[in-house]
Amino acid sequence: MHKKWLIALIGICGTAALAEFGYLMYLHQQDLDAHAKKMSYITTWKDDMIKTAPRARKQIAELEGIDRDFLNLISAPADAQRLIASIASNWDVRALRRSLDVLPVLQDGSAAKTDLLALVAKKTRPQSASFDETLSDWYQFLWEQEKVQQPKDPSYADFRAVLYRDVDPHFAMYFGNDRLCTPPISQIRWLGIPHRALKVRTQTDRAADDSDLPPLADADEIVIAERQHEELPVPLARLKTAGPTRQDFAGGHIMAIFCPSKNAVSLFYLPPKSPLFSPSAFAYKGDWLLVDDKTQSLWSSTTGEAIAGPAAATGEKLEMIAGRAGKWGQWKAAHKG
């Protein structure tokens, strides 16, 4: 009898030892994977530094006089009067492009910003008489001017790369001679927000946000996403305040985005293991661009097309799906259970 208990005890201890060994091996493998991932990030960072330094020097070397005048407005504001006089004497569409890029970078209330804004207003009157300091109307004016006037501007991409590299090193990848950008780069507008200030909201963040929201009322408006005979309700009010939302659907995910400028909702189907998308610091014409956390490419929030970055080089586009408006109470009644 004691022998049987002893054998059982040895068996239990052996099983526990094997389980403990397996768990330790699992933790060890986790550490190895984390270390490998960290080293891959370091290698990528080193490669980027090696590539970026000579590229930056090349871009700076190829800047023209007009580019240097605008960049010096930022680095040497005490010389603003002379620089703005130089810009005014060579005013054309190229100068307007650079003015609209530099104004959000200049310090609010500085003489350089005040004088440059006054110069832009003076040079674009009477068309700009009603424009304000948000620059949106001026950008629209610029794009209309570019349809008529198309001056050669070979250094503009390099100018933007140098300018935005100082704002946030991450931004330089979208511009430069080897840029990955499909539309004219003057139509991609920086909104004055550093990339590092944009928090990528994970699904856990969104779940936490949703848990604090009151339950839907029957009269609440929803957008109903439809794909392969499946439906998913998306609350419109939450969509307007929470930014892009992502929900599990049809074996993958639905990403819903509200566009204020068009007062419309865009719905995209994302396959499993797709990257997370968040608002970026850029807009393409009137559309806020999204940035993915995998390639850091910029995507149109209304068409799903990759606009700039690695995904744009391969012509990637998100799958847009159909949707219709409805009321939560009606949809709930039609989908009991």
ZIZI-V113182 format. One line per field, one symbol per residue. psi: psi as a letter, one per 30 degrees, with the letter a starting at -180 (. if undefined). A space follows every 50 residues. Layout:
psi->???
//
This chain:
psi->eeeeeeeeeeeeeeeeeeeeeeeeeeeeeeeeeeeeeeeeeeeeeeeeee eeeeeeeeeefgkleeeeeeefeefiffgeeeeeeeeefhkaeeeeeeef eeefekkkfleeeeeeeeeeeefglfegegkagffeeeeeeeeeeffeki lkiffeeeeeeeefeeejfeffffllfhlikelkfffjkkggkkeffjkj jleeeeeeeeffkllklefkklkjkkkhglkkkjkeeeefffakkkkkkh fblkkkkkjeffhlkkkkkklkgllkklkaglkjcgkkklklgefglkkk fffgkkelaefeeghkkljklllllakeeeeeefhk.
//
